[in-house]
Structure formats: C-alpha cells, structure tokens
C-alpha cells in the first residue's frame, strides 16, 4: 500500500457536501483504506495531473471514439420541423 503522507498535515473542509463525504467514505471502504488515505490519494493524483498529462489522456480517449459529424444546427432544425 503506497504511503502518501510525508509529513503530518491537518486540513478542514467546512462546507463539504454530505453526498461528497459519503462517496469518499464508500470509495475508501471499497479500497480497504481509511478516509484520510483516500483523500490523500485523490489529492496526490489530482496534483500530478498537469495540463500536458491531461491533454495526452484526453487525446487517447478521443482516439477511441467515433467522430460525430452531426451539426448542432441540423439537430435544431430537425427538432423544430417536427
């Protein structure tokens, strides 16, 4: 199991939505780690996602998708003409 904390830190998030907290707890439970370790994991991943890395991941996702040749104006006209 990776260790994310190099130093002791304290973080309070006063207005965190209950639904977000519930999802964080569930994610931690599924991984078999503490809530704190899950938050550290997510923050560490998020901070490592640079613009360059994000662009490469987005390009890889786009490469696996079929191109969409439909124009929005055509969809609007089709809907209007119904």
Helices and strands as residue ranges (DSSP letters): H 18-31, H 35-48, H 51-63, H 72-80
